[in-house]
Amino acid sequence: MTPELVVQLARRSFEVTLLLSAPLLIASLIIGLMVSIFQAVTSINEATLAFAPKIVAVMVAMIIFFPWMMSYMGDFTREIYSFIATMRR
């Protein structure tokens, strides 16, 4: 296995990780921002207020994006298996 292949595999793995986590993180970020604006407008300084909406938003995003995430992860897994099959010692 050459160093170029290792770097390519690591880069692809990071890319897949970022793409799979992006929808959940963006949903959490948007809801967190909305709750923060609501807290600033109403002067409510409760630190735990943002947790429940974020959890709900992440679960909804997971339900919406789960088919795409599984398809993408399946494609990546097949890509890795084909890569392993073509390697020679």
C-alpha distances in whole Angstrom, upper triangle without the diagonal:
4,7,8,7,7,11,11,11,13,15,16,17,19,21,21,23,25,26,27,29,31,34,35,34,36,39,39,40,42,44,44,45,48,49,49,52,54,54,55,58,59,59,57,55,54,50,49,51,47,45,47,47,43,42,44,42,39,40,41,38,36,39,39,35,34,33,31,29,28,28,25,24,24,22,19,19,19,16,14,15,15,11,10,12,11,7,8,7
4,5,5,7,9,10,11,13,14,16,17,19,20,21,23,25,26,27,29,31,34,35,34,36,39,39,39,42,44,44,45,48,49,49,51,53,54,54,57,59,58,57,55,54,50,50,51,47,46,47,47,43,43,45,43,39,41,42,39,37,40,39,35,35,34,32,30,30,29,26,25,25,23,20,21,21,18,16,17,17,13,13,15,13,10,11,11
4,5,5,6,9,10,11,12,14,15,17,18,20,21,23,24,26,27,28,32,33,32,34,37,37,37,39,42,41,42,45,46,46,48,51,51,51,54,56,55,54,52,51,47,47,48,45,43,45,45,41,41,43,41,37,39,41,37,36,38,38,34,34,34,31,29,29,29,26,24,25,24,20,21,22,19,16,19,18,15,15,18,16,13,14,14
4,5,5,6,9,10,10,12,14,15,16,18,20,21,22,24,26,27,30,31,31,32,35,36,35,38,40,40,41,44,45,45,47,49,50,50,53,55,54,53,51,50,47,47,48,44,43,44,44,40,40,42,39,36,38,39,36,34,37,36,32,32,32,29,27,28,27,24,23,24,22,19,20,20,17,15,18,17,13,15,17,15,13,15,15
4,5,5,6,9,10,10,12,14,15,16,18,20,21,22,24,26,29,30,30,31,34,35,35,37,39,39,40,43,44,44,46,49,49,50,52,54,54,53,51,50,46,46,47,43,41,43,42,39,38,40,38,35,36,37,34,32,35,34,30,30,29,27,25,25,24,21,20,21,19,16,16,17,13,12,14,14,10,11,14,12,10,12,13
4,5,5,6,9,10,10,12,14,15,16,18,20,21,23,24,27,28,28,30,33,33,33,36,38,37,38,41,42,42,44,47,47,48,50,52,52,50,48,47,43,43,44,41,39,41,40,37,36,38,36,33,34,36,32,31,34,33,30,29,29,27,24,24,24,21,19,21,19,16,16,17,14,12,15,15,11,12,15,14,12,14,14
4,5,5,6,9,10,11,12,14,15,16,18,20,21,22,26,27,26,28,31,31,31,33,36,35,36,39,40,40,42,45,45,45,48,50,49,48,46,45,42,42,42,39,38,40,39,35,35,37,35,32,33,35,31,30,33,32,29,28,29,26,24,24,24,21,20,21,19,16,17,19,15,14,17,17,14,15,18,17,15,17,18
4,5,5,6,9,10,10,12,14,15,16,18,20,21,24,26,25,27,30,30,30,32,35,35,36,38,40,40,42,44,45,45,48,50,50,48,47,46,42,42,42,39,37,39,38,34,34,36,34,31,32,33,30,28,31,30,26,26,26,23,21,22,21,18,17,19,16,13,15,16,12,11,15,14,11,13,16,15,14,17,18
4,5,5,6,9,10,11,12,14,15,16,18,20,23,24,24,26,28,29,29,32,34,34,35,38,39,39,41,43,44,45,47,49,49,47,45,44,41,40,41,37,36,37,36,33,32,34,32,29,30,31,28,26,29,28,25,24,24,22,19,20,19,16,14,16,14,11,12,13,10,8,12,12,9,11,14,14,13,16,17
4,5,5,6,9,10,11,12,14,15,17,18,21,22,22,24,26,27,27,30,32,31,32,35,36,36,38,41,41,42,44,46,46,44,42,41,38,37,38,35,33,35,34,31,30,32,30,27,29,30,27,25,28,28,24,24,24,22,19,20,20,17,15,17,16,12,14,16,13,11,15,16,13,14,18,17,16,19,20
4,5,5,6,9,10,11,12,14,16,16,20,21,20,22,25,25,25,28,30,30,31,33,35,35,37,39,40,40,43,45,44,43,42,40,37,37,37,34,33,34,33,30,30,32,29,26,28,29,26,25,27,27,23,23,24,21,18,20,20,16,15,18,16,13,15,17,14,13,17,17,14,16,19,19,18,21,22
4,5,5,6,9,10,11,12,14,15,18,20,20,21,24,25,25,27,29,30,31,33,35,35,37,39,40,41,43,45,45,43,42,41,37,37,37,34,32,33,32,29,29,30,28,25,26,27,24,22,25,24,20,20,20,18,15,17,16,12,12,14,12,9,11,13,10,10,14,14,12,14,17,17,17,20,22
4,5,5,6,9,10,11,12,14,17,18,18,20,22,23,23,26,28,28,29,32,33,33,36,38,38,39,42,43,43,42,40,38,35,34,35,31,30,31,30,27,26,28,26,23,24,25,22,20,23,23,19,19,19,17,14,15,15,12,10,13,12,9,10,13,11,10,13,15,13,14,18,18,18,21,22
4,5,5,6,9,10,11,12,15,16,15,17,20,21,21,23,25,25,26,29,30,30,32,35,35,36,39,40,40,39,37,36,32,32,32,29,27,29,28,25,25,26,24,21,23,24,21,20,23,23,19,19,20,18,15,17,17,14,13,16,15,12,14,16,14,13,17,19,17,18,21,22,21,24,25
4,5,5,6,9,10,11,14,15,15,16,19,20,20,22,25,25,26,28,30,30,32,34,35,36,38,40,40,39,37,36,33,32,33,29,28,29,28,24,25,26,23,21,23,23,20,19,22,21,17,18,18,15,13,15,15,11,11,15,13,11,13,16,14,14,17,18,17,19,22,22,22,25,27
4,5,5,6,9,10,12,14,14,16,18,19,20,22,24,25,26,28,29,30,32,34,35,36,38,40,40,39,37,36,33,32,32,28,27,28,27,23,23,24,22,19,20,21,17,16,19,18,14,14,15,12,10,12,12,8,8,11,10,8,11,13,12,12,15,17,16,18,20,21,21,25,27
4,6,5,6,8,11,12,12,14,16,17,18,20,22,22,24,26,27,28,30,32,32,34,36,37,37,36,34,33,29,28,29,25,24,25,24,21,20,22,20,16,18,20,16,15,18,18,14,14,16,14,10,12,14,11,9,13,13,11,12,16,15,14,17,19,18,20,23,24,23,27,28
4,6,5,6,9,10,10,11,14,15,15,17,20,20,21,23,25,25,27,29,30,31,33,35,35,34,32,31,28,27,27,24,23,24,23,19,20,21,19,16,18,19,15,15,18,17,14,15,17,14,11,14,15,12,12,16,15,13,16,18,17,17,21,22,21,23,26,26,26,30,31
4,6,5,8,10,10,11,13,15,15,17,19,20,21,23,25,26,27,29,31,32,34,35,36,35,34,32,29,28,28,25,23,24,23,19,20,21,18,15,17,17,14,13,16,15,11,12,14,11,9,12,12,9,10,14,13,12,15,17,16,17,20,21,21,23,25,26,26,30,32
4,6,7,8,10,11,13,14,15,17,19,20,21,23,24,26,27,29,30,32,33,35,35,34,33,31,28,27,27,23,22,22,21,18,17,18,16,13,14,15,11,10,13,13,9,9,11,9,6,9,11,8,8,12,12,11,13,16,16,16,19,21,21,22,25,26,27,30,32
4,6,6,6,9,10,11,12,14,16,16,18,20,21,22,24,26,27,28,30,32,32,30,29,27,25,23,23,20,18,19,18,15,15,16,14,11,13,14,11,10,13,13,10,11,14,12,9,12,14,12,12,15,16,15,17,20,19,19,22,24,24,25,28,29,29,33,34
4,6,5,6,8,10,10,12,14,15,16,18,20,21,22,24,25,26,28,30,31,29,28,27,24,24,23,19,19,20,18,15,15,16,13,11,14,14,10,11,14,13,10,12,15,12,10,14,15,13,14,17,18,16,19,22,21,21,25,26,26,27,30,31,31,35,36
4,6,5,6,9,10,11,12,14,15,17,18,20,21,23,24,26,27,29,30,28,28,26,24,23,22,18,18,18,16,13,13,14,10,9,11,10,7,8,11,9,7,10,12,11,10,13,15,13,14,18,18,18,20,23,22,23,26,28,28,29,32,33,33,37,39
4,6,5,6,9,10,11,12,14,16,17,18,20,21,22,24,26,27,28,26,25,24,21,20,19,15,14,15,13,10,10,11,8,5,8,9,6,7,10,10,9,10,14,13,11,14,16,15,15,19,20,19,21,24,24,24,27,29,29,30,33,34,35,38,40
4,5,5,6,9,10,10,12,14,15,16,18,20,21,22,24,26,26,24,23,22,19,18,18,14,14,15,13,10,11,13,10,8,11,12,9,10,14,14,12,14,17,16,14,17,19,17,17,21,22,21,23,26,25,25,28,30,30,31,34,35,35,39,40
4,5,5,6,9,10,10,12,14,15,16,18,20,21,23,24,25,24,23,22,20,20,19,15,15,16,13,11,13,13,10,9,12,12,9,12,14,13,12,15,17,16,15,18,20,18,19,22,23,22,25,27,27,27,30,32,31,33,36,37,37,41,42
4,5,5,6,8,10,11,12,14,16,17,18,20,21,23,24,22,22,21,19,18,16,13,13,13,10,8,10,10,6,6,9,9,7,10,12,11,11,14,17,16,15,18,20,19,20,23,24,24,26,28,28,29,32,34,33,35,38,39,39,43,44
4,6,5,6,8,10,10,12,14,15,16,18,20,21,22,20,19,18,15,14,13,10,10,11,8,5,8,9,6,6,10,10,9,11,14,14,14,16,19,18,17,20,22,21,21,25,26,25,27,30,30,30,33,35,35,36,39,40,40,44,45
4,6,5,6,9,10,10,12,14,15,16,18,20,20,19,19,18,16,16,14,11,12,13,11,8,11,12,10,10,13,14,12,14,17,17,16,18,22,20,19,22,24,23,23,27,28,26,29,32,31,31,34,36,36,37,40,41,41,44,46
4,5,5,6,9,10,11,12,14,15,17,18,20,19,19,18,17,17,15,11,13,14,10,9,12,12,9,10,14,13,12,15,17,16,16,19,22,21,20,23,25,24,25,28,29,28,30,33,33,33,36,38,38,39,42,43,43,47,48
4,5,5,6,8,10,10,12,14,15,16,18,16,16,15,14,14,11,8,10,10,7,6,10,9,7,9,12,12,11,14,16,16,17,19,22,22,21,24,26,25,26,29,30,30,32,35,35,35,38,40,39,41,44,45,45,49,50
4,5,5,6,9,10,10,12,14,15,16,14,14,13,11,11,10,6,8,10,8,6,10,11,10,11,14,15,14,17,19,19,19,21,25,24,23,26,28,27,27,31,32,31,33,36,36,36,39,41,40,41,44,45,45,49,50
4,5,5,6,9,10,10,12,14,15,14,14,14,13,14,12,9,12,14,11,10,14,15,12,14,17,17,16,19,21,21,21,24,27,26,25,28,30,28,29,33,33,32,35,38,37,37,40,42,42,43,46,47,47,50,52
4,5,5,6,9,10,11,12,14,13,14,14,14,14,11,9,12,13,10,10,14,14,12,14,17,16,16,19,21,20,21,24,27,26,26,29,31,30,31,34,35,34,36,39,39,39,42,44,44,45,48,49,49,53,54
4,5,5,6,9,10,10,12,10,11,11,10,11,8,6,10,10,8,9,13,13,12,14,17,17,17,20,22,22,23,25,28,28,27,30,32,31,32,35,36,36,37,40,40,41,43,45,45,46,49,50,50,54,55
4,5,5,6,9,10,10,9,9,10,10,11,9,8,11,13,11,12,15,16,15,17,20,20,20,22,25,24,25,27,31,30,29,32,34,33,33,37,38,37,39,42,41,41,44,46,46,47,50,51,51,54,55
4,5,5,6,9,10,10,11,13,13,15,12,11,15,16,13,14,18,18,16,19,22,21,21,24,26,25,26,29,32,31,30,34,36,34,35,39,39,39,41,44,43,44,47,48,48,49,52,53,53,56,58
4,5,5,6,8,8,10,11,12,13,10,10,14,14,12,14,17,17,16,19,21,21,21,24,26,25,27,29,32,32,31,34,37,36,36,40,41,40,42,45,45,45,48,50,50,51,54,55,55,58,60
4,5,5,5,5,6,8,10,11,9,9,13,14,13,14,18,18,18,20,23,23,23,26,28,28,29,31,34,34,33,36,38,37,38,41,42,41,43,46,46,46,49,51,50,52,55,56,56,59,60
4,6,5,7,8,11,12,14,12,12,16,18,16,17,21,21,20,23,25,25,25,28,30,30,31,33,36,36,35,38,40,39,39,43,44,43,45,48,47,47,50,52,52,53,56,57,57,60,61
4,6,8,10,13,15,17,14,14,18,19,17,19,22,22,21,24,27,26,26,30,31,30,32,34,37,37,36,39,41,40,41,44,45,45,47,50,49,50,53,54,54,55,58,59,59,63,64
4,5,9,11,14,15,13,14,18,18,17,19,22,22,22,25,27,26,27,30,31,31,33,35,38,38,37,40,42,42,42,45,47,46,48,51,51,51,54,56,55,57,60,61,61,64,65
4,6,9,12,14,12,14,17,19,18,20,23,23,23,25,28,28,29,31,33,33,34,36,40,39,38,41,44,43,43,46,48,47,48,51,51,51,54,56,56,57,60,61,61,64,65
4,6,9,11,9,11,14,16,15,17,20,20,21,23,25,26,27,29,31,31,32,34,38,38,36,39,42,41,41,44,46,45,46,50,50,49,52,54,54,55,58,59,59,62,63
4,6,9,9,11,13,15,16,17,19,21,21,23,25,26,27,29,31,31,32,34,38,37,36,39,41,40,40,43,45,44,45,48,48,48,51,53,52,53,56,58,57,60,61
4,6,6,8,10,12,13,14,16,18,19,21,22,24,25,26,28,29,30,32,35,35,34,36,39,38,38,41,43,42,43,46,47,46,49,51,51,51,54,56,55,59,59
4,6,7,8,11,12,13,14,17,17,18,21,22,23,24,27,28,28,30,33,33,31,34,37,36,35,38,40,39,40,43,43,43,45,48,47,48,51,52,52,55,55
4,6,6,8,10,11,12,14,15,16,18,20,21,22,24,26,26,27,31,31,29,32,35,34,33,37,39,37,38,42,42,41,44,46,46,46,50,51,51,54,54
4,6,7,8,9,11,12,14,15,17,18,20,21,23,24,25,27,30,30,29,31,34,34,33,37,38,37,39,42,42,42,44,47,47,47,50,52,52,55,56
4,6,6,6,9,10,11,12,14,16,16,18,20,21,22,24,27,27,26,28,31,30,30,33,35,34,35,39,39,39,41,44,43,44,47,48,48,52,53
4,6,5,6,9,10,11,12,14,15,16,18,20,21,22,25,26,24,26,29,29,28,31,33,32,33,36,37,36,39,41,41,42,45,46,46,50,50
4,5,5,6,9,10,11,12,14,15,17,18,20,21,24,25,24,26,29,28,28,31,33,33,33,37,37,37,39,42,42,43,45,47,47,51,52
4,5,5,6,9,10,10,12,14,15,16,18,19,23,23,22,25,27,27,27,30,32,32,33,36,36,37,39,41,41,42,45,47,47,50,51
4,5,5,6,9,10,10,12,14,15,16,17,21,21,20,22,25,24,24,27,29,28,30,33,33,33,36,38,38,39,42,43,43,47,48
4,5,5,6,9,10,10,12,14,15,16,19,20,18,20,24,23,23,26,28,27,28,31,32,32,34,37,37,38,40,42,42,46,47
4,5,5,6,9,10,11,12,14,15,18,19,18,20,23,23,23,26,28,28,29,32,33,33,35,38,38,39,41,43,44,47,48
4,5,5,6,8,10,11,12,14,17,17,16,19,22,21,22,25,26,26,28,30,31,32,34,36,36,37,40,41,42,46,47
4,5,5,6,9,10,10,11,15,15,14,16,19,19,19,22,23,23,24,27,28,28,30,33,33,34,36,38,39,42,43
4,5,5,6,9,10,10,14,15,14,15,18,19,19,21,23,23,24,27,28,28,30,33,33,34,36,38,39,43,44
4,5,5,6,9,10,13,14,14,16,18,19,19,22,23,24,25,28,29,30,31,33,34,35,37,39,40,44,46
4,5,5,6,8,11,11,11,14,16,16,17,19,21,21,23,25,26,27,29,31,31,33,35,36,37,41,43
4,5,5,5,9,10,9,11,13,14,14,16,19,19,20,22,24,24,26,28,29,30,32,34,35,39,40
4,6,5,8,10,10,11,14,15,16,17,19,20,21,23,25,26,27,29,31,32,34,35,37,40,42
4,6,7,8,10,12,13,14,16,17,19,20,21,23,25,26,28,29,30,32,34,35,37,40,42
4,6,5,6,9,10,11,12,14,15,16,18,20,21,22,24,26,27,28,30,32,33,37,39
4,5,5,6,8,10,10,12,14,15,16,18,20,21,22,24,25,27,28,30,31,35,37
4,5,5,6,9,10,10,12,14,15,16,18,20,21,23,24,26,27,29,30,34,36
4,6,5,6,8,10,11,12,14,15,16,18,20,21,22,24,26,27,29,33,35
4,5,5,6,8,10,11,12,14,15,16,18,20,21,22,24,26,27,31,33
4,5,5,6,9,10,10,12,14,15,16,18,20,21,22,24,26,29,31
4,5,5,6,9,10,11,12,14,15,16,18,20,21,23,25,28,31
4,5,5,6,9,10,11,12,14,15,16,18,20,21,23,27,29
4,5,5,6,9,10,10,12,14,15,16,18,20,21,25,27
4,5,5,6,9,10,11,12,14,15,16,18,20,24,26
4,5,5,6,9,10,11,12,14,15,17,19,22,25
4,5,5,6,9,10,10,12,14,15,17,20,23
4,5,5,6,9,10,11,12,14,16,19,21
4,5,5,6,8,10,10,12,14,18,21
4,6,5,6,9,10,11,13,16,19
4,5,5,6,9,10,11,14,17
4,5,5,6,9,10,13,16
4,5,5,6,9,12,15
4,5,5,6,10,13
4,5,5,9,11
4,6,8,11
4,6,10
4,7
4
